[in-house]
Amino acid sequence: MNLKNLNLKYALVNIGYMLLVSGSLGFAYNYLSQSGFDDGTIGTVMSLVSLFGVFLGPAAADIVDRSDKITQKMFITASMVVCGVFAGILLLIPQGSFLIIPILIISFMCSTVGMPLLNGMAFIYEASGGIINYGLCRGLGSAAYAVGSNVVGRLWAGLGRSTLPIWVVAAAIFTLVATQFMPDPPKQPAKAGSAPKEQSISFAKFFAKYKNVTVVVGALVLMYFCHFLIQTFMAKIIGTFESQGIEGIQGTALFIQAMVELPTMFGFSLLMKRLSITKILVIASIFYSLKHIIILLSGNVAMFYAAMSLQMVSYAALIPATVYFSNDQVGEADQNKGQAVFATASTVGNLIASFIGGWMFQFLDVKLVIAVGVAASIAGTALMIVGTRGAKEKTHVASVKM
């Protein structure tokens, strides 16, 4: 296996994924709203994207864990092909057609389904002698998300709703090409005379075996519910205090949110030297809820942008911490499954937020809907404190280097 320039190769795939997500998830509401669908329908569509992701993500991880031939790289490649092709089809479908719905669901579902496998690949390369600066690579992904969000917001003024499928096609192609430079992760067959390889367990047994993981995943679902309520319907929130140039403000907000992640992502190794992973999870969760509270109270653009800046001490720390927490808590045979479970927490939170949020926004005041999300976020933070108590800790000096 060729591990030369591994950091660069891994970073490029992260960049591609974040460029893809900046369009597919960041502006999905805008696209569907301008295609003639109401809030309830949009919420249902986005919840279906998440629902299929709930099943496909873990299923992909289970197949890779159990198969001796199928690799993470193969699955990511296939998902990018499907994502790009179906996004291209959206350009051919007239505005208002219900054909938009199934095509968009398939494309957007494939835009994220391979991300937990990409996370798991970092630790597999590390076990094979490679060194990946995960924080740097993930941070560059955040930078790509920031730039992508800003560019999409600006392009929208000239291209309108066609901006989204064009962007998704281009980003999928970039990710597809970048993936081909990645070495195939080894399956690490057992050596002669060594103990037989531990077999991957079912998901039912997984949750029973890893109780701390189960509680932390539940906490993340609640916090992600509020997060995606805000992210998916950001245009409606901005509309409560600004009526013009909403996509531009949205693009700037997403840009700020992603850019402030960079110091935390890049310096995560230093953070781990001072704080345990469980403490990082708890502190990040507290700031996550604080960010959501400020968004609820926002009455102008400046305050909304200020809330976005708290991404630095919340989501930016939470994401890499969950990757390491999974690696700490989950056995070697279930590593892909563990990463998929944490990724699924995000997907489930998105599913609930999209479906319930879509219908709530259609019939209730915007502030009331966000207040429901804030309550869920606070409950998630409380559950995070409970779930991290007694969790085992590892020393990460020789782990995937940041």
N, C-alpha and C positions, 0 to 999 in steps of 0.2 A: 504494500500500500504506500503510495507516494504522499508523504506528509509535508512536502515542500510548499511554502507559502500558504500554509493551512489557514492562518488567521485572515489573510486577505480573501481567500476563497469563501470562508465561512461568513465574513463580514458582507461580501457582495450578495449572498443569498438573503441575509437578514435585511439588507437595504432593499432588495427586490420585493420581499414580502411586505415591508412597511410602506413602500411606494404603492403597492397594490391595495393594502388596507386603507391607506389615506383616502383613496377614492371609493372603493367598494362599500366600506362601512361608514366613512366620514360624511359622505354626501348622498347616501341611499335615500334618505327621507326627501331631500330636495328633488332628486330625480323622479321618484315615484309621485310626489305631490304635483310636480309640473307635467307629469304624464296623465294627470286627471284622476288620481285616486285619493279618497278621503283618508283621514287619520286612522280610522278603524281598520280599513283595508291595508294600509301601509304597515300598521302594527302587526297585523296577521301575517303579511308577507315576510317581514323581517323575523318574526317568531318562527316561521317555517324554515327559514335559512338556519337559524340556531338549532331548531329541533332536529333537522337532518344531520347537522353537525354533531349533535350530542351522540348520535348513533354511529356515524361514520368515523369520527375521530378515534374513539376507543376501539372500534372494530379494526381500523387500520393498524393501531398499535398492537392489538392482539394478534393480528395476522403476521406482522413483522416479528413479534416476540416468538411466535411458534414456528414460523417458516425458516427453512434452511437456505432458501433461494431468494425470497423477496426482501429487498432492502428498503431503508428509509428513502434513499435517493431515487429509487424506481417509483415509489409512491408519489413523492413530491413532483417528479417529472410528469407523471400521468395527470395529476390534479391541475398542474399549470396548463397543460394542453387543453383540458376540458374547460377550465376557467376562461382562457383566451378565446376559444372558438365560440362559446356561448355568449360572451360579451360582444363579440363581433356580430352575432346574429341580432342583438338588441338594436344595432344601427339600422337594420333592415325592417324592423317592425314599426308600424305607424303609431303615433301618439294615441293613447286611450285604449289600445288593443289589450285584451286580457291575456294574450300570448306573452306579453311582457313578464307576467308573474312567474310562470314555470321556468322560463329561460333565465330570468334574473336569479331565481332561487338556486338553480344548479350552478351558475357561474360564481355567485358570491359565496356559496357553501364551499366550493373548491378553492376559493381564495385564501382560506385560513386553515383548512383541515390538516395540512401537512406541518404546521408550525410546532406542535408538540414533538413530532418526530425529529425536527431540526434541533430542538433543545436537547433531546436525548442523544443526538449524534455527538454533541460536544463532549459528553462524558465517555462515550465509546472511543472517540479519538484519543482522549486523554489516557484511557486504559491501555491503548495500543502504543503509547510513547509520544503522542503528539501533545502540543501545548496550545490551548485556545484561550485568548483573552476575551472571556465571555462578556464582561462588562463593556469593553471597548466595542466589540462587534454588535452587541445589542444597542449600545449607545449610538453607533453610527446608523443603526436602523431607526432609532428615534429621530435622529437628525433628518433622515430621508423622509420620515413621516411628516416632520415639520415643514420641510421644503415642499413636499408633495401636496400637503393640505393648502398651503399658501398659493401654490401655482394653480391648483384646481379651482380654488375660490376666485382667482383672477381671470382664469380662462372662461369661467362660467359667464362672465359679463358679455363675452363676444360669441361664444359657441353655444351657450344655453345648455339644455339637458344632454345634448350629444357629447358634451365634455366627458361625462362619466364613462360610457362604454369605450370611448377612444382611449382614455387613460388606463382603464383596466386591461385592455388588450396589450397596450405598450408595456405596462408593468409586468404582466404575465409572461410576455416574451423575454423581458430582461431577467426575471427570476428563473425561467426555464433554462436560458443559456448559462446563467451563473451556476446553476445546480450541476451542470455537466462537468464543471471543473472540479467539483468536490470528489474526493476519493470514496469508493464504496466502503461503507462501514463494515468491518469484519464481523462474521457471526461467532467468532471465537470458539471453535469446536474444542472439546475436552482433549487434553494431551494424554498420551499413553501413560498409564499408571496413576493418573490423577483421579480425583473423585468425580463421579458423574455429574454432569451439568444439572443444576437445579431447574425444575420445570416451572414455567409460568403458571400461575393460578388463575381461576376465573375471577370476574369482577365482583361477584357476590362474596367470595372468600377474601378477595383483596380488601374490601371495606371492613370485613369482620376482623381481619388480621391487623390492619393498620388503623387503629381507632383514632389516634391523634390526627392522622391525615384526613379521616372522615370529618372530624369536627372542624378542622381548619378549612377544608373545602366548603363546608356549609357556611362558614363565616364569609368566605370569599364570594359565594353566590349572592349573599345578602348585600354586600358592598358593591359588587358588580351590577346588581339590579339598579341601584341608584346611579352608578357610573354610566350605564348604557341608556338609562332613561334620559340622562342629560345629553350624552353623545348623539344618540339617534334622533332626538327631537330638539337639538340645539337651535335650529332655526325658529322654532316656536318660542323658546325661552328668550332668544334675542328679540323676537317680535314684540315682547311685552314692554320693552323700553326703547326700541329703535325700529322704524318702519321702512327705512331705505338702506339699500346696499347690504342686505342680510348675509348673502353668500360671502361678501368681502370681509365682513366682521367675523363671520364663522371661520373663514380661512385663517385670519389673523389669530383668533383665539386658539385654534388647533395648532398653529405655528408656535405660539408662546408655550402652550402646554407641552408640546414635544421637545422644544429647544431646552427648556429648563430641566428636562430629564437628563441631559448629557453629563453635567458634573457628577450627578449621583451614579449614573451608569459607569462612567469612566473611573470614578473613584471608589467603586464598590469594594474592591479588595482592601483598601484602607479602612473602610467602614467595618468590614468583617474582622479586622484586627482589634477593633475597639469594642465591638458589640457582637453578641451571639446572634445567630440567625433568628432565633425565636424572639429576641428583643427587637430586632429590626422589624420583624413582622408586626409586632404589637405597636411600636412607635409609628410605623408607616400607616397602620390602620387608623390610629387616632387622628393623624393629619388628613387622612382620606375623608373621614367623616366631617372634619372641620372645613375642608374644601367644599363639600356638598352643602354644608350649612351656609357658607358665604354665598354660594350660587343661589340658594333659596332667597337670601336677603338682597341680592343684587338688584339695583334700580337704575343702573346706568352702565355704559360700556366699560368705563374705567374699573369699576368694582368687579365686573365680570372677568376682565382681563387679570385682575389681581387674584381672583380665585383660581384661575388657570395656572398661575405661578406656583401654587402649592403642590402642583404635580411633582415638583422636585423632591419633596419630602414625603410623598405618599405613594402614588403609583410607581414612580421611578425606582423606589426601594423595594416595593412589594413584589414586582415582577421577578427580578433576579433572585430575591430571597425565597420565593416559592420554588424556583428551579433547584436551588440548593437544599431547601427543606425536604423536597421530594427525594433528592439523592441521598440525604441523611437517613430518612425514615424507611425507605423502600429497599427491599432486597434486590440483588443484581439481576435475577431472572425477571423481575417485574418493573425494571426501570422505564421502559417505553410506556408501560401501562400507567405507571405513576405520573409521568409527565403528561400523558393524555388525560388523566383524571383532573389534574390541576388546570389544564387547558379547557376541559369540559366545564369547570366551574364558571369560567368566563362565558362560555357558550350558553350555559343554563341561565346565568344572570341576564344575558342578552335576550334570550328567548322570552323569559318572563317579562322583562322590561318592555320589549317590543310589543308583545300581545296585549298585556294589561295596560301598558302605557298608551298604546294607540287608541284603545277604546276610552280610557279615562280622559285623554286629551280632547277627544271628540265631544265629551259631555260635561267635563268639569273644568274649573278654572286652572290655569297653568300653575300658579303658585301652590294650589292645593295638591296637585299631582306630584310636584317636586317635594312637597312636605312628606308625602307618603314614602317617597324614595329615601329621604333623609332619615326617617324613622327606621327604615330597613338597614341603612348604612350604620347607624349607631348600634343597632342590635348585632350587626355583623362584627363590629369592633369588640363588643362585649364577648361574643362567642370566640373571637380570635384569642383573647386573653385566656379564656378557659382551655381552648384547644392546644395552646403552646405550652401549657404547664406540664412538666414531667416529660416533655419530648426529648429524645436523645440528641446529643450534639456531637458533631465531628470537628476535628481540626482540619481546616481547609488549606493549610500551607502547601500540601502536595496535590491539591485538587486542581480543577480546571482554573488556570491562572487568569486573574482579572487584568 
